[in-house]
Amino acid sequence: FKSADALRGLYEGELGLRSSDSVVTYCRIGERSSHTWFVLTYLLGYTNVRNYDGSWTEWGNAVRAPIRKGEQP
């Protein structure tokens, strides 16, 4: 396990997140993203974090769902 300080360094220092950011976590099936949601919400105190539980499996199979790569959402 990592300490809250180490996790804050990872998310804020390396990834550039701020506690005021709106964050949506996702992965392939929603398991790993739920861990990130838990860390940001309960360990680091972020208030605007959501987990897309359908994750990539749902989105990638949706007809005409937009898919983008790169920095822009």
CHARMM-style PDB file with segment names, atoms N, HN, CA, C and O in Angstrom:
ATOM      1  N   PHE     1       0.831  -1.187   0.000  1.00  0.00      PROA
ATOM      2  CA  PHE     1       0.000   0.000   0.000  1.00  0.00      PROA
ATOM      3  C   PHE     1       0.871   1.245   0.000  1.00  0.00      PROA
ATOM      4  O   PHE     1       1.994   1.227   0.505  1.00  0.00      PROA
ATOM      5  N   LYS     2       0.359   2.304  -0.559  1.00  0.00      PROA
ATOM      6  HN  LYS     2      -0.552   2.319  -0.969  1.00  0.00      PROA
ATOM      7  CA  LYS     2       1.067   3.585  -0.565  1.00  0.00      PROA
ATOM      8  C   LYS     2       0.408   4.517   0.444  1.00  0.00      PROA
ATOM      9  O   LYS     2      -0.792   4.420   0.701  1.00  0.00      PROA
ATOM     10  N   SER     3       1.190   5.407   1.005  1.00  0.00      PROA
ATOM     11  HN  SER     3       2.165   5.486   0.796  1.00  0.00      PROA
ATOM     12  CA  SER     3       0.647   6.398   1.934  1.00  0.00      PROA
ATOM     13  C   SER     3      -0.155   7.432   1.150  1.00  0.00      PROA
ATOM     14  O   SER     3      -0.022   7.540  -0.069  1.00  0.00      PROA
ATOM     15  N   ALA     4      -0.985   8.187   1.859  1.00  0.00      PROA
ATOM     16  HN  ALA     4      -1.093   8.099   2.849  1.00  0.00      PROA
ATOM     17  CA  ALA     4      -1.760   9.253   1.209  1.00  0.00      PROA
ATOM     18  C   ALA     4      -0.832  10.268   0.559  1.00  0.00      PROA
ATOM     19  O   ALA     4      -1.137  10.781  -0.517  1.00  0.00      PROA
ATOM     20  N   ASP     5       0.296  10.566   1.198  1.00  0.00      PROA
ATOM     21  HN  ASP     5       0.543  10.149   2.073  1.00  0.00      PROA
ATOM     22  CA  ASP     5       1.259  11.507   0.610  1.00  0.00      PROA
ATOM     23  C   ASP     5       1.841  10.970  -0.691  1.00  0.00      PROA
ATOM     24  O   ASP     5       2.001  11.718  -1.655  1.00  0.00      PROA
ATOM     25  N   ALA     6       2.158   9.684  -0.723  1.00  0.00      PROA
ATOM     26  HN  ALA     6       2.029   9.076   0.060  1.00  0.00      PROA
ATOM     27  CA  ALA     6       2.699   9.083  -1.948  1.00  0.00      PROA
ATOM     28  C   ALA     6       1.653   9.084  -3.059  1.00  0.00      PROA
ATOM     29  O   ALA     6       1.973   9.347  -4.218  1.00  0.00      PROA
ATOM     30  N   LEU     7       0.400   8.790  -2.704  1.00  0.00      PROA
ATOM     31  HN  LEU     7       0.140   8.576  -1.762  1.00  0.00      PROA
ATOM     32  CA  LEU     7      -0.678   8.811  -3.692  1.00  0.00      PROA
ATOM     33  C   LEU     7      -0.923  10.226  -4.207  1.00  0.00      PROA
ATOM     34  O   LEU     7      -1.138  10.423  -5.403  1.00  0.00      PROA
ATOM     35  N   ARG     8      -0.892  11.197  -3.321  1.00  0.00      PROA
ATOM     36  HN  ARG     8      -0.717  11.036  -2.350  1.00  0.00      PROA
ATOM     37  CA  ARG     8      -1.060  12.597  -3.731  1.00  0.00      PROA
ATOM     38  C   ARG     8       0.063  12.993  -4.693  1.00  0.00      PROA
ATOM     39  O   ARG     8      -0.181  13.675  -5.689  1.00  0.00      PROA
ATOM     40  N   GLY     9       1.282  12.567  -4.397  1.00  0.00      PROA
ATOM     41  HN  GLY     9       1.480  12.013  -3.588  1.00  0.00      PROA
ATOM     42  CA  GLY     9       2.406  12.852  -5.281  1.00  0.00      PROA
ATOM     43  C   GLY     9       2.213  12.234  -6.658  1.00  0.00      PROA
ATOM     44  O   GLY     9       2.562  12.841  -7.671  1.00  0.00      PROA
ATOM     45  N   LEU    10       1.665  11.045  -6.695  1.00  0.00      PROA
ATOM     46  HN  LEU    10       1.382  10.552  -5.873  1.00  0.00      PROA
ATOM     47  CA  LEU    10       1.413  10.372  -7.964  1.00  0.00      PROA
ATOM     48  C   LEU    10       0.338  11.097  -8.771  1.00  0.00      PROA
ATOM     49  O   LEU    10       0.557  11.452  -9.929  1.00  0.00      PROA
ATOM     50  N   TYR    11      -0.817  11.314  -8.159  1.00  0.00      PROA
ATOM     51  HN  TYR    11      -0.995  11.025  -7.218  1.00  0.00      PROA
ATOM     52  CA  TYR    11      -1.939  11.906  -8.890  1.00  0.00      PROA
ATOM     53  C   TYR    11      -1.759  13.395  -9.161  1.00  0.00      PROA
ATOM     54  O   TYR    11      -2.075  13.871 -10.251  1.00  0.00      PROA
ATOM     55  N   GLU    12      -1.263  14.117  -8.194  1.00  0.00      PROA
ATOM     56  HN  GLU    12      -1.006  13.731  -7.308  1.00  0.00      PROA
ATOM     57  CA  GLU    12      -1.131  15.563  -8.372  1.00  0.00      PROA
ATOM     58  C   GLU    12       0.222  15.958  -8.950  1.00  0.00      PROA
ATOM     59  O   GLU    12       0.296  16.813  -9.833  1.00  0.00      PROA
ATOM     60  N   GLY    13       1.290  15.341  -8.459  1.00  0.00      PROA
ATOM     61  HN  GLY    13       1.231  14.646  -7.742  1.00  0.00      PROA
ATOM     62  CA  GLY    13       2.621  15.691  -8.936  1.00  0.00      PROA
ATOM     63  C   GLY    13       2.907  15.165 -10.330  1.00  0.00      PROA
ATOM     64  O   GLY    13       3.318  15.918 -11.213  1.00  0.00      PROA
ATOM     65  N   GLU    14       2.691  13.869 -10.529  1.00  0.00      PROA
ATOM     66  HN  GLU    14       2.357  13.257  -9.812  1.00  0.00      PROA
ATOM     67  CA  GLU    14       3.028  13.254 -11.815  1.00  0.00      PROA
ATOM     68  C   GLU    14       1.947  13.435 -12.869  1.00  0.00      PROA
ATOM     69  O   GLU    14       2.262  13.658 -14.038  1.00  0.00      PROA
ATOM     70  N   LEU    15       0.675  13.345 -12.479  1.00  0.00      PROA
ATOM     71  HN  LEU    15       0.420  13.164 -11.530  1.00  0.00      PROA
ATOM     72  CA  LEU    15      -0.412  13.443 -13.453  1.00  0.00      PROA
ATOM     73  C   LEU    15      -1.005  14.843 -13.560  1.00  0.00      PROA
ATOM     74  O   LEU    15      -1.712  15.143 -14.522  1.00  0.00      PROA
ATOM     75  N   GLY    16      -0.724  15.697 -12.587  1.00  0.00      PROA
ATOM     76  HN  GLY    16      -0.149  15.453 -11.806  1.00  0.00      PROA
ATOM     77  CA  GLY    16      -1.202  17.074 -12.649  1.00  0.00      PROA
ATOM     78  C   GLY    16      -2.651  17.286 -12.248  1.00  0.00      PROA
ATOM     79  O   GLY    16      -3.223  18.330 -12.560  1.00  0.00      PROA
ATOM     80  N   LEU    17      -3.269  16.312 -11.556  1.00  0.00      PROA
ATOM     81  HN  LEU    17      -2.805  15.463 -11.303  1.00  0.00      PROA
ATOM     82  CA  LEU    17      -4.646  16.506 -11.097  1.00  0.00      PROA
ATOM     83  C   LEU    17      -4.688  17.520  -9.962  1.00  0.00      PROA
ATOM     84  O   LEU    17      -3.717  17.691  -9.224  1.00  0.00      PROA
ATOM     85  N   ARG    18      -5.831  18.187  -9.837  1.00  0.00      PROA
ATOM     86  HN  ARG    18      -6.619  18.048 -10.436  1.00  0.00      PROA
ATOM     87  CA  ARG    18      -6.085  19.090  -8.712  1.00  0.00      PROA
ATOM     88  C   ARG    18      -7.384  18.654  -8.055  1.00  0.00      PROA
ATOM     89  O   ARG    18      -8.257  18.090  -8.715  1.00  0.00      PROA
ATOM     90  N   SER    19      -7.514  18.908  -6.775  1.00  0.00      PROA
ATOM     91  HN  SER    19      -6.805  19.366  -6.239  1.00  0.00      PROA
ATOM     92  CA  SER    19      -8.720  18.476  -6.060  1.00  0.00      PROA
ATOM     93  C   SER    19      -9.974  19.159  -6.592  1.00  0.00      PROA
ATOM     94  O   SER    19     -11.081  18.679  -6.344  1.00  0.00      PROA
ATOM     95  N   SER    20      -9.830  20.255  -7.308  1.00  0.00      PROA
ATOM     96  HN  SER    20      -8.931  20.645  -7.509  1.00  0.00      PROA
ATOM     97  CA  SER    20     -10.980  20.957  -7.891  1.00  0.00      PROA
ATOM     98  C   SER    20     -11.372  20.399  -9.263  1.00  0.00      PROA
ATOM     99  O   SER    20     -12.389  20.810  -9.821  1.00  0.00      PROA
ATOM    100  N   ASP    21     -10.585  19.473  -9.812  1.00  0.00      PROA
ATOM    101  HN  ASP    21      -9.759  19.139  -9.359  1.00  0.00      PROA
ATOM    102  CA  ASP    21     -10.877  18.902 -11.132  1.00  0.00      PROA
ATOM    103  C   ASP    21     -12.096  17.988 -11.089  1.00  0.00      PROA
ATOM    104  O   ASP    21     -12.384  17.359 -10.071  1.00  0.00      PROA
ATOM    105  N   SER    22     -12.796  17.930 -12.201  1.00  0.00      PROA
ATOM    106  HN  SER    22     -12.561  18.441 -13.028  1.00  0.00      PROA
ATOM    107  CA  SER    22     -13.849  16.942 -12.404  1.00  0.00      PROA
ATOM    108  C   SER    22     -13.189  15.720 -13.037  1.00  0.00      PROA
ATOM    109  O   SER    22     -12.561  15.829 -14.090  1.00  0.00      PROA
ATOM    110  N   VAL    23     -13.329  14.560 -12.400  1.00  0.00      PROA
ATOM    111  HN  VAL    23     -13.839  14.471 -11.545  1.00  0.00      PROA
ATOM    112  CA  VAL    23     -12.626  13.355 -12.847  1.00  0.00      PROA
ATOM    113  C   VAL    23     -13.634  12.233 -13.082  1.00  0.00      PROA
ATOM    114  O   VAL    23     -14.510  11.990 -12.252  1.00  0.00      PROA
ATOM    115  N   VAL    24     -13.499  11.551 -14.221  1.00  0.00      PROA
ATOM    116  HN  VAL    24     -12.787  11.749 -14.895  1.00  0.00      PROA
ATOM    117  CA  VAL    24     -14.269  10.341 -14.495  1.00  0.00      PROA
ATOM    118  C   VAL    24     -13.261   9.216 -14.681  1.00  0.00      PROA
ATOM    119  O   VAL    24     -12.423   9.267 -15.581  1.00  0.00      PROA
ATOM    120  N   THR    25     -13.345   8.208 -13.832  1.00  0.00      PROA
ATOM    121  HN  THR    25     -14.026   8.167 -13.101  1.00  0.00      PROA
ATOM    122  CA  THR    25     -12.426   7.080 -13.939  1.00  0.00      PROA
ATOM    123  C   THR    25     -13.074   5.978 -14.771  1.00  0.00      PROA
ATOM    124  O   THR    25     -14.287   5.775 -14.718  1.00  0.00      PROA
ATOM    125  N   TYR    26     -12.248   5.272 -15.538  1.00  0.00      PROA
ATOM    126  HN  TYR    26     -11.263   5.437 -15.581  1.00  0.00      PROA
ATOM    127  CA  TYR    26     -12.729   4.133 -16.315  1.00  0.00      PROA
ATOM    128  C   TYR    26     -11.555   3.209 -16.606  1.00  0.00      PROA
ATOM    129  O   TYR    26     -10.399   3.626 -16.535  1.00  0.00      PROA
ATOM    130  N   CYS    27     -11.844   1.990 -16.925  1.00  0.00      PROA
ATOM    131  HN  CYS    27     -12.783   1.652 -16.982  1.00  0.00      PROA
ATOM    132  CA  CYS    27     -10.834   1.021 -17.358  1.00  0.00      PROA
ATOM    133  C   CYS    27     -11.542   0.077 -18.319  1.00  0.00      PROA
ATOM    134  O   CYS    27     -12.449   0.506 -19.033  1.00  0.00      PROA
ATOM    135  N   ARG    28     -11.164  -1.169 -18.358  1.00  0.00      PROA
ATOM    136  HN  ARG    28     -10.427  -1.517 -17.778  1.00  0.00      PROA
ATOM    137  CA  ARG    28     -11.831  -2.089 -19.282  1.00  0.00      PROA
ATOM    138  C   ARG    28     -13.175  -2.567 -18.741  1.00  0.00      PROA
ATOM    139  O   ARG    28     -14.161  -2.594 -19.478  1.00  0.00      PROA
ATOM    140  N   ILE    29     -13.227  -2.948 -17.455  1.00  0.00      PROA
ATOM    141  HN  ILE    29     -12.426  -2.927 -16.856  1.00  0.00      PROA
ATOM    142  CA  ILE    29     -14.483  -3.474 -16.908  1.00  0.00      PROA
ATOM    143  C   ILE    29     -14.950  -2.757 -15.641  1.00  0.00      PROA
ATOM    144  O   ILE    29     -15.980  -3.129 -15.079  1.00  0.00      PROA
ATOM    145  N   GLY    30     -14.236  -1.759 -15.186  1.00  0.00      PROA
ATOM    146  HN  GLY    30     -13.399  -1.457 -15.642  1.00  0.00      PROA
ATOM    147  CA  GLY    30     -14.664  -0.988 -14.023  1.00  0.00      PROA
ATOM    148  C   GLY    30     -14.021  -1.367 -12.705  1.00  0.00      PROA
ATOM    149  O   GLY    30     -14.268  -0.708 -11.695  1.00  0.00      PROA
ATOM    150  N   GLU    31     -13.202  -2.411 -12.681  1.00  0.00      PROA
ATOM    151  HN  GLU    31     -13.001  -2.947 -13.501  1.00  0.00      PROA
ATOM    152  CA  GLU    31     -12.589  -2.836 -11.418  1.00  0.00      PROA
ATOM    153  C   GLU    31     -11.441  -1.915 -11.005  1.00  0.00      PROA
ATOM    154  O   GLU    31     -11.453  -1.364  -9.904  1.00  0.00      PROA
ATOM    155  N   ARG    32     -10.456  -1.747 -11.879  1.00  0.00      PROA
ATOM    156  HN  ARG    32     -10.446  -2.194 -12.774  1.00  0.00      PROA
ATOM    157  CA  ARG    32      -9.305  -0.897 -11.540  1.00  0.00      PROA
ATOM    158  C   ARG    32      -9.724   0.561 -11.373  1.00  0.00      PROA
ATOM    159  O   ARG    32      -9.187   1.276 -10.527  1.00  0.00      PROA
ATOM    160  N   SER    33     -10.685   0.996 -12.186  1.00  0.00      PROA
ATOM    161  HN  SER    33     -11.121   0.415 -12.874  1.00  0.00      PROA
ATOM    162  CA  SER    33     -11.127   2.386 -12.069  1.00  0.00      PROA
ATOM    163  C   SER    33     -11.821   2.638 -10.734  1.00  0.00      PROA
ATOM    164  O   SER    33     -11.778   3.753 -10.214  1.00  0.00      PROA
ATOM    165  N   SER    34     -12.459   1.610 -10.176  1.00  0.00      PROA
ATOM    166  HN  SER    34     -12.494   0.704 -10.598  1.00  0.00      PROA
ATOM    167  CA  SER    34     -13.092   1.785  -8.862  1.00  0.00      PROA
ATOM    168  C   SER    34     -12.042   1.992  -7.774  1.00  0.00      PROA
ATOM    169  O   SER    34     -12.300   2.686  -6.790  1.00  0.00      PROA
ATOM    170  N   HSD    35     -10.867   1.400  -7.940  1.00  0.00      PROA
ATOM    171  HN  HSD    35     -10.658   0.836  -8.739  1.00  0.00      PROA
ATOM    172  CA  HSD    35      -9.774   1.628  -6.985  1.00  0.00      PROA
ATOM    173  C   HSD    35      -9.328   3.089  -7.049  1.00  0.00      PROA
ATOM    174  O   HSD    35      -9.121   3.728  -6.018  1.00  0.00      PROA
ATOM    175  N   THR    36      -9.183   3.608  -8.267  1.00  0.00      PROA
ATOM    176  HN  THR    36      -9.351   3.089  -9.105  1.00  0.00      PROA
ATOM    177  CA  THR    36      -8.790   5.011  -8.427  1.00  0.00      PROA
ATOM    178  C   THR    36      -9.855   5.932  -7.860  1.00  0.00      PROA
ATOM    179  O   THR    36      -9.536   6.913  -7.188  1.00  0.00      PROA
ATOM    180  N   TRP    37     -11.128   5.622  -8.126  1.00  0.00      PROA
ATOM    181  HN  TRP    37     -11.387   4.825  -8.672  1.00  0.00      PROA
ATOM    182  CA  TRP    37     -12.230   6.412  -7.569  1.00  0.00      PROA
ATOM    183  C   TRP    37     -12.138   6.436  -6.040  1.00  0.00      PROA
ATOM    184  O   TRP    37     -12.276   7.495  -5.428  1.00  0.00      PROA
ATOM    185  N   PHE    38     -11.906   5.278  -5.424  1.00  0.00      PROA
ATOM    186  HN  PHE    38     -11.794   4.417  -5.921  1.00  0.00      PROA
ATOM    187  CA  PHE    38     -11.803   5.188  -3.970  1.00  0.00      PROA
ATOM    188  C   PHE    38     -10.651   6.033  -3.444  1.00  0.00      PROA
ATOM    189  O   PHE    38     -10.819   6.783  -2.482  1.00  0.00      PROA
ATOM    190  N   VAL    39      -9.490   5.916  -4.064  1.00  0.00      PROA
ATOM    191  HN  VAL    39      -9.353   5.307  -4.845  1.00  0.00      PROA
ATOM    192  CA  VAL    39      -8.312   6.679  -3.627  1.00  0.00      PROA
ATOM    193  C   VAL    39      -8.586   8.177  -3.703  1.00  0.00      PROA
ATOM    194  O   VAL    39      -8.361   8.902  -2.735  1.00  0.00      PROA
ATOM    195  N   LEU    40      -9.072   8.640  -4.855  1.00  0.00      PROA
ATOM    196  HN  LEU    40      -9.254   8.051  -5.642  1.00  0.00      PROA
ATOM    197  CA  LEU    40      -9.306  10.078  -5.016  1.00  0.00      PROA
ATOM    198  C   LEU    40     -10.390  10.584  -4.072  1.00  0.00      PROA
ATOM    199  O   LEU    40     -10.250  11.657  -3.485  1.00  0.00      PROA
ATOM    200  N   THR    41     -11.466   9.820  -3.921  1.00  0.00      PROA
ATOM    201  HN  THR    41     -11.580   8.948  -4.398  1.00  0.00      PROA
ATOM    202  CA  THR    41     -12.600  10.269  -3.109  1.00  0.00      PROA
ATOM    203  C   THR    41     -12.340  10.145  -1.610  1.00  0.00      PROA
ATOM    204  O   THR    41     -12.493  11.119  -0.873  1.00  0.00      PROA
ATOM    205  N   TYR    42     -11.952   8.965  -1.158  1.00  0.00      PROA
ATOM    206  HN  TYR    42     -11.827   8.174  -1.757  1.00  0.00      PROA
ATOM    207  CA  TYR    42     -11.870   8.711   0.277  1.00  0.00      PROA
ATOM    208  C   TYR    42     -10.497   8.936   0.894  1.00  0.00      PROA
ATOM    209  O   TYR    42     -10.405   9.278   2.073  1.00  0.00      PROA
ATOM    210  N   LEU    43      -9.441   8.754   0.131  1.00  0.00      PROA
ATOM    211  HN  LEU    43      -9.516   8.476  -0.827  1.00  0.00      PROA
ATOM    212  CA  LEU    43      -8.111   8.947   0.706  1.00  0.00      PROA
ATOM    213  C   LEU    43      -7.565  10.347   0.466  1.00  0.00      PROA
ATOM    214  O   LEU    43      -6.858  10.894   1.312  1.00  0.00      PROA
ATOM    215  N   LEU    44      -7.894  10.936  -0.700  1.00  0.00      PROA
ATOM    216  HN  LEU    44      -8.468  10.492  -1.387  1.00  0.00      PROA
ATOM    217  CA  LEU    44      -7.355  12.261  -1.023  1.00  0.00      PROA
ATOM    218  C   LEU    44      -8.392  13.372  -0.924  1.00  0.00      PROA
ATOM    219  O   LEU    44      -8.038  14.543  -1.056  1.00  0.00      PROA
ATOM    220  N   GLY    45      -9.650  13.044  -0.699  1.00  0.00      PROA
ATOM    221  HN  GLY    45      -9.938  12.092  -0.592  1.00  0.00      PROA
ATOM    222  CA  GLY    45     -10.675  14.052  -0.444  1.00  0.00      PROA
ATOM    223  C   GLY    45     -11.211  14.791  -1.658  1.00  0.00      PROA
ATOM    224  O   GLY    45     -11.797  15.863  -1.509  1.00  0.00      PROA
ATOM    225  N   TYR    46     -11.029  14.250  -2.848  1.00  0.00      PROA
ATOM    226  HN  TYR    46     -10.553  13.379  -2.969  1.00  0.00      PROA
ATOM    227  CA  TYR    46     -11.613  14.882  -4.038  1.00  0.00      PROA
ATOM    228  C   TYR    46     -13.133  14.764  -3.956  1.00  0.00      PROA
ATOM    229  O   TYR    46     -13.656  13.747  -3.499  1.00  0.00      PROA
ATOM    230  N   THR    47     -13.839  15.800  -4.396  1.00  0.00      PROA
ATOM    231  HN  THR    47     -13.414  16.626  -4.766  1.00  0.00      PROA
ATOM    232  CA  THR    47     -15.296  15.802  -4.259  1.00  0.00      PROA
ATOM    233  C   THR    47     -16.042  15.614  -5.575  1.00  0.00      PROA
ATOM    234  O   THR    47     -17.251  15.383  -5.564  1.00  0.00      PROA
ATOM    235  N   ASN    48     -15.355  15.705  -6.700  1.00  0.00      PROA
ATOM    236  HN  ASN    48     -14.373  15.893  -6.710  1.00  0.00      PROA
ATOM    237  CA  ASN    48     -16.037  15.601  -7.987  1.00  0.00      PROA
ATOM    238  C   ASN    48     -15.432  14.464  -8.819  1.00  0.00      PROA
ATOM    239  O   ASN    48     -14.899  14.687  -9.906  1.00  0.00      PROA
ATOM    240  N   VAL    49     -15.528  13.244  -8.284  1.00  0.00      PROA
ATOM    241  HN  VAL    49     -15.962  13.063  -7.401  1.00  0.00      PROA
ATOM    242  CA  VAL    49     -14.986  12.068  -8.963  1.00  0.00      PROA
ATOM    243  C   VAL    49     -16.124  11.085  -9.202  1.00  0.00      PROA
ATOM    244  O   VAL    49     -16.904  10.785  -8.297  1.00  0.00      PROA
ATOM    245  N   ARG    50     -16.208  10.593 -10.422  1.00  0.00      PROA
ATOM    246  HN  ARG    50     -15.575  10.836 -11.157  1.00  0.00      PROA
ATOM    247  CA  ARG    50     -17.226   9.598 -10.767  1.00  0.00      PROA
ATOM    248  C   ARG    50     -16.542   8.405 -11.421  1.00  0.00      PROA
ATOM    249  O   ARG    50     -15.510   8.549 -12.077  1.00  0.00      PROA
ATOM    250  N   ASN    51     -17.126   7.233 -11.235  1.00  0.00      PROA
ATOM    251  HN  ASN    51     -17.964   7.116 -10.702  1.00  0.00      PROA
ATOM    252  CA  ASN    51     -16.614   6.020 -11.867  1.00  0.00      PROA
ATOM    253  C   ASN    51     -17.621   5.570 -12.917  1.00  0.00      PROA
ATOM    254  O   ASN    51     -18.785   5.320 -12.604  1.00  0.00      PROA
ATOM    255  N   TYR    52     -17.172   5.470 -14.151  1.00  0.00      PROA
ATOM    256  HN  TYR    52     -16.226   5.674 -14.405  1.00  0.00      PROA
ATOM    257  CA  TYR    52     -18.031   4.958 -15.223  1.00  0.00      PROA
ATOM    258  C   TYR    52     -17.970   3.441 -15.158  1.00  0.00      PROA
ATOM    259  O   TYR    52     -17.047   2.827 -15.693  1.00  0.00      PROA
ATOM    260  N   ASP    53     -18.954   2.839 -14.505  1.00  0.00      PROA
ATOM    261  HN  ASP    53     -19.704   3.338 -14.071  1.00  0.00      PROA
ATOM    262  CA  ASP    53     -18.873   1.403 -14.240  1.00  0.00      PROA
ATOM    263  C   ASP    53     -19.067   0.543 -15.481  1.00  0.00      PROA
ATOM    264  O   ASP    53     -18.682  -0.627 -15.472  1.00  0.00      PROA
ATOM    265  N   GLY    54     -19.642   1.074 -16.534  1.00  0.00      PROA
ATOM    266  HN  GLY    54     -19.954   2.024 -16.541  1.00  0.00      PROA
ATOM    267  CA  GLY    54     -19.721   0.329 -17.790  1.00  0.00      PROA
ATOM    268  C   GLY    54     -18.368   0.251 -18.471  1.00  0.00      PROA
ATOM    269  O   GLY    54     -18.078  -0.675 -19.229  1.00  0.00      PROA
ATOM    270  N   SER    55     -17.559   1.241 -18.180  1.00  0.00      PROA
ATOM    271  HN  SER    55     -17.795   1.992 -17.564  1.00  0.00      PROA
ATOM    272  CA  SER    55     -16.188   1.353 -18.666  1.00  0.00      PROA
ATOM    273  C   SER    55     -16.066   1.074 -20.156  1.00  0.00      PROA
ATOM    274  O   SER    55     -17.036   1.189 -20.906  1.00  0.00      PROA
ATOM    275  N   TRP    56     -14.851   0.703 -20.578  1.00  0.00      PROA
ATOM    276  HN  TRP    56     -14.063   0.610 -19.969  1.00  0.00      PROA
ATOM    277  CA  TRP    56     -14.563   0.560 -22.001  1.00  0.00      PROA
ATOM    278  C   TRP    56     -15.389  -0.553 -22.639  1.00  0.00      PROA
ATOM    279  O   TRP    56     -15.742  -0.452 -23.814  1.00  0.00      PROA
ATOM    280  N   THR    57     -15.705  -1.608 -21.898  1.00  0.00      PROA
ATOM    281  HN  THR    57     -15.418  -1.691 -20.943  1.00  0.00      PROA
ATOM    282  CA  THR    57     -16.487  -2.702 -22.458  1.00  0.00      PROA
ATOM    283  C   THR    57     -17.835  -2.197 -22.958  1.00  0.00      PROA
ATOM    284  O   THR    57     -18.256  -2.562 -24.056  1.00  0.00      PROA
ATOM    285  N   GLU    58     -18.506  -1.381 -22.190  1.00  0.00      PROA
ATOM    286  HN  GLU    58     -18.164  -1.085 -21.298  1.00  0.00      PROA
ATOM    287  CA  GLU    58     -19.795  -0.829 -22.604  1.00  0.00      PROA
ATOM    288  C   GLU    58     -19.626   0.220 -23.701  1.00  0.00      PROA
ATOM    289  O   GLU    58     -20.282   0.154 -24.740  1.00  0.00      PROA
ATOM    290  N   TRP    59     -18.739   1.188 -23.461  1.00  0.00      PROA
ATOM    291  HN  TRP    59     -18.205   1.242 -22.617  1.00  0.00      PROA
ATOM    292  CA  TRP    59     -18.571   2.305 -24.403  1.00  0.00      PROA
ATOM    293  C   TRP    59     -18.071   1.820 -25.761  1.00  0.00      PROA
ATOM    294  O   TRP    59     -18.566   2.263 -26.798  1.00  0.00      PROA
ATOM    295  N   GLY    60     -17.098   0.918 -25.761  1.00  0.00      PROA
ATOM    296  HN  GLY    60     -16.697   0.558 -24.919  1.00  0.00      PROA
ATOM    297  CA  GLY    60     -16.522   0.436 -27.010  1.00  0.00      PROA
ATOM    298  C   GLY    60     -17.482  -0.377 -27.857  1.00  0.00      PROA
ATOM    299  O   GLY    60     -17.280  -0.510 -29.064  1.00  0.00      PROA
ATOM    300  N   ASN    61     -18.521  -0.921 -27.246  1.00  0.00      PROA
ATOM    301  HN  ASN    61     -18.685  -0.813 -26.265  1.00  0.00      PROA
ATOM    302  CA  ASN    61     -19.521  -1.693 -27.981  1.00  0.00      PROA
ATOM    303  C   ASN    61     -20.747  -0.878 -28.357  1.00  0.00      PROA
ATOM    304  O   ASN    61     -21.623  -1.379 -29.062  1.00  0.00      PROA
ATOM    305  N   ALA    62     -20.828   0.357 -27.906  1.00  0.00      PROA
ATOM    306  HN  ALA    62     -20.116   0.764 -27.333  1.00  0.00      PROA
ATOM    307  CA  ALA    62     -21.977   1.212 -28.225  1.00  0.00      PROA
ATOM    308  C   ALA    62     -21.862   1.698 -29.674  1.00  0.00      PROA
ATOM    309  O   ALA    62     -20.795   2.122 -30.119  1.00  0.00      PROA
ATOM    310  N   VAL    63     -22.961   1.629 -30.383  1.00  0.00      PROA
ATOM    311  HN  VAL    63     -23.827   1.285 -30.022  1.00  0.00      PROA
ATOM    312  CA  VAL    63     -22.989   2.084 -31.773  1.00  0.00      PROA
ATOM    313  C   VAL    63     -22.881   3.603 -31.814  1.00  0.00      PROA
ATOM    314  O   VAL    63     -23.615   4.299 -31.113  1.00  0.00      PROA
ATOM    315  N   ARG    64     -21.980   4.108 -32.621  1.00  0.00      PROA
ATOM    316  HN  ARG    64     -21.384   3.542 -33.190  1.00  0.00      PROA
ATOM    317  CA  ARG    64     -21.760   5.534 -32.856  1.00  0.00      PROA
ATOM    318  C   ARG    64     -21.271   6.318 -31.627  1.00  0.00      PROA
ATOM    319  O   ARG    64     -21.351   7.546 -31.614  1.00  0.00      PROA
ATOM    320  N   ALA    65     -20.777   5.639 -30.622  1.00  0.00      PROA
ATOM    321  HN  ALA    65     -20.711   4.642 -30.633  1.00  0.00      PROA
ATOM    322  CA  ALA    65     -20.205   6.355 -29.467  1.00  0.00      PROA
ATOM    323  C   ALA    65     -18.872   6.962 -29.910  1.00  0.00      PROA
ATOM    324  O   ALA    65     -18.043   6.268 -30.499  1.00  0.00      PROA
ATOM    325  N   PRO    66     -18.661   8.246 -29.633  1.00  0.00      PROA
ATOM    326  CA  PRO    66     -17.409   8.869 -30.080  1.00  0.00      PROA
ATOM    327  C   PRO    66     -16.198   8.289 -29.345  1.00  0.00      PROA
ATOM    328  O   PRO    66     -16.243   8.028 -28.143  1.00  0.00      PROA
ATOM    329  N   ILE    67     -15.126   8.098 -30.096  1.00  0.00      PROA
ATOM    330  HN  ILE    67     -15.090   8.310 -31.073  1.00  0.00      PROA
ATOM    331  CA  ILE    67     -13.867   7.618 -29.530  1.00  0.00      PROA
ATOM    332  C   ILE    67     -12.776   8.568 -29.990  1.00  0.00      PROA
ATOM    333  O   ILE    67     -12.594   8.779 -31.189  1.00  0.00      PROA
ATOM    334  N   ARG    68     -12.059   9.135 -29.051  1.00  0.00      PROA
ATOM    335  HN  ARG    68     -12.207   8.964 -28.077  1.00  0.00      PROA
ATOM    336  CA  ARG    68     -10.999  10.077 -29.376  1.00  0.00      PROA
ATOM    337  C   ARG    68      -9.717   9.646 -28.703  1.00  0.00      PROA
ATOM    338  O   ARG    68      -9.735   9.040 -27.631  1.00  0.00      PROA
ATOM    339  N   LYS    69      -8.609   9.961 -29.337  1.00  0.00      PROA
ATOM    340  HN  LYS    69      -8.595  10.453 -30.208  1.00  0.00      PROA
ATOM    341  CA  LYS    69      -7.294   9.693 -28.763  1.00  0.00      PROA
ATOM    342  C   LYS    69      -6.587  11.014 -28.546  1.00  0.00      PROA
ATOM    343  O   LYS    69      -6.859  11.993 -29.242  1.00  0.00      PROA
ATOM    344  N   GLY    70      -5.681  11.044 -27.582  1.00  0.00      PROA
ATOM    345  HN  GLY    70      -5.461  10.249 -27.017  1.00  0.00      PROA
ATOM    346  CA  GLY    70      -4.876  12.233 -27.369  1.00  0.00      PROA
ATOM    347  C   GLY    70      -5.297  13.027 -26.157  1.00  0.00      PROA
ATOM    348  O   GLY    70      -6.012  12.532 -25.287  1.00  0.00      PROA
ATOM    349  N   GLU    71      -4.848  14.256 -26.110  1.00  0.00      PROA
ATOM    350  HN  GLU    71      -4.267  14.659 -26.817  1.00  0.00      PROA
ATOM    351  CA  GLU    71      -5.040  15.118 -24.947  1.00  0.00      PROA
ATOM    352  C   GLU    71      -6.451  15.692 -24.836  1.00  0.00      PROA
ATOM    353  O   GLU    71      -6.916  15.963 -23.729  1.00  0.00      PROA
ATOM    354  N   GLN    72      -7.131  15.880 -25.947  1.00  0.00      PROA
ATOM    355  HN  GLN    72      -6.754  15.660 -26.847  1.00  0.00      PROA
ATOM    356  CA  GLN    72      -8.449  16.515 -25.919  1.00  0.00      PROA
ATOM    357  C   GLN    72      -9.538  15.482 -25.663  1.00  0.00      PROA
ATOM    358  O   GLN    72      -9.561  14.433 -26.306  1.00  0.00      PROA
ATOM    359  N   PRO    73     -10.454  15.776 -24.714  1.00  0.00      PROA
ATOM    360  CA  PRO    73     -11.545  14.828 -24.438  1.00  0.00      PROA
ATOM    361  C   PRO    73     -12.553  14.773 -25.578  1.00  0.00      PROA
ATOM    362  OT1 PRO    73     -13.529  14.026 -25.503  1.00  0.00      PROA
TER     363      PRO     73
END
